[in-house]
Amino acid sequence: MRINMEESLKSISRKELSFVQDKTGVSSEGNGSLEEENSNIQKKYEHLKRMLEKMEFQNEELAYLIKKEDENLQCSKLQLEEKIAEYNSLTKQLKSALEEGRKMVDEEFETVSYLEQALQTKMLILEYELRERQEEKKQLLCEFHRNEKHYEVCLKELENSLQRSENKNQSIQNYVQFLKTSFVTMFG
C-alpha cells in the first residue's frame, strides 16, 4: 500500500508539474523557483517516507516482542501448572503414605517396639517432606503470580509503545497527505 501511495505521489507530482509547465509555457530550465520548491517537497517526502519505514520496522519489532513475551508467559504458565500438578500428586502420595504409616504403627504398637520407632521416624520424615512440598508449592504460586504481573506490565508497556508508534505513523501519514494536498493545491 505504501508503494502505491509513493507511486501515486510521484505520478501526481509529475503530472501536476507537467500541467503547470504546459499551462504557463515555462520550461523546467526557466523556472528555478518551481524546481526548487518541487525539490524541497520531494526531499520532505523522502524524509517522511524514511521515517514511515523506520516506524513500520519498529512496529514490527514491537509486535514480535509482544508475541515473544506472550509465548514466554504461556510457556511459564504451562510449566508452573505442570509443577503444581506434580506437587499435588506428590502431596497425595505423601498423605497416603503417612496414613498407611499411621495404620501400621497402630497395628504393631503392642508387639514390636523397634518397628514402631522406625515407622514414627518415617512419619516424621514424610510430614517434613509434605510441609516442604507445600511450602515449595506456595513459593511457586507466589513466583508465578509475580511473573504473571511482571509479564502483564511488560506486555502493557509494549502495547502502549506500539500504540505510540502507530500514533506517530498516523501523524506522519497525515502530514504526507497534507503535503500531497498542498502540492496539488500549489501546482494544481
N, C-alpha and C positions, 0 to 999 in steps of 0.2 A: 504494500500500500504506500509506503514511504517513497519507493522508486517511482511509482506512478505519479505521486504528488510532485516529486522533483522534475520528472519529465514534463508534467503539465505546466509547472512554473517556468521551466526553460522554454517550452513551446509558446506559452503566453508571452514571456519576455521577448522572444524573437519576433513573434507575430506583432506584438504591440510596438516594438521598436521599428519594425519594418513599416507598419501602418503610419506611425508618426513621421518617419522619414519620407514616405511617399506623399503624405498629406502636406508636409511643409516644403518638400522639394529640397531638403537639406541632406547631403550625403554624410556618411559616418566620419569622413575626414573633416568636414566643415563644421561639425558640431561637437567640439571637445567637451563642452559642459554636459551635454546629454550622455556622452560616453562615460564621462567621469561619474555622473550620477548613477548610470547603469552599472558601472564597475563597483561603486560603493555598495549599491543594493546587492549585487552579486556576491561581494565579499561578506556582507552581513548574512546573506542567505547561506553561504558556505559555512560560515562560523556557526550559525544556528543549526545547520544540518549536522555538523560535527558534534555540537553539544547534544543534539537529539539522539544521535547514535551512541554517544557516551552514556547518556541517561538510560537508553534502552538496554545497553550492555549491563549497566549497574542494576537495572530492574531484573534482568535475567539472573544475575549473580545472587541478588537478594531472594528471588523466588527459589533458586536452587538451595540456598542456605536454609530457608524456611522448610523446604521439603526434607532436607537432611536432618534438621533439628527435630522435625516431626517423626521421621523414621527412627531416630535415636531414642526419642521419648517412647515410641511404641515398643521398640526393642527392649528398653529398660523396664517398661511396664510388664511385658511378657516374661522377662527374666525374673522379675520380682514375684509375679504371680506363680511362676514355676517353683521358686524358692519357698513361697508361703505354702503352696500345696505340699511340697516335700516336708517342710517342718510340721505341717498339720498331720501328715501321715506318721512322721516320727513321734509326734506327741501322742497320737492314738496308740501307736505301738508301745511307747513307754508307759502310758497309763494302763494298757492291757497287761504289760509285763509286771508292773507294780502291783496290780490287783492279783495276778497269779502268784507273785511272791508272797503277798499277804496271806493268801489261802494256804500256801504251803507251810508258812510259819505257824498258822493256826492248827493245821493238821499234825505237824510234827513237834509242837511245843512241848508236850509232856515227855515224849520219848527221846528225842535227840537234841541235847543242849547245843552241841557243836554246830549242827545243821541250822539251828535257829539263829545262832550268831552270824553264820555265813549269809543266810537269807536276809537278815536285818541289814547287814553291810551292803548286800546287793540292792536292797530297797533304798537305802540312803544314797547310793550312787545313782540309782535310777531317778530318784526325786531331785537330786542335784542336777543331773543331765536334763530333766524335764524343766527345771527352773531356768537352766542355761538356754535351752531351746526357746522357751517362752520369752526370755529376755532378748535373745537374738531376733526373734520374730518381731518384738516391739521395736527394736532398733532398726530393723529392715523397713518396717512400716513408716517409722519416722523419716528414715532416709528417703524412702520412696516419695513421701509427701513433700519433703524438702526439694527433691529433684523435680518432682512434678511442678511445684510452684516456680522453681527456677526456670524450667523449660517453658512454662506458660509466660513468665515475664520476658524471657528471651524471644519467644515467638511473638508476643505482643510488640516488643521493641522492633523486631524485624518487619512486622506488619505495618507499624507506624512509619518506619523508614521507607518501606515500599510505597506507602500512601503518599509520603512527602515527595518521593521520586516521581510518582505518577502525576502529582500536582505540578511539579516542575516541568514535566514533559508536556502537560496540558498547557501551561503558561507559554512554553516555547512554541508549541503548535499554534496557539492563539496569536503569538507575536509574528510567526511566519505567515499566518493568514492575514494579519494586519499589514505586513509588508507587501504581500501579494495584492491586497486590496488597494494599498497606497500606490503600488506600482501601476496597477490597472487604471487608477484614478489619474495619476500623473501622466501616463503615456496613452491612455485610452481616450 
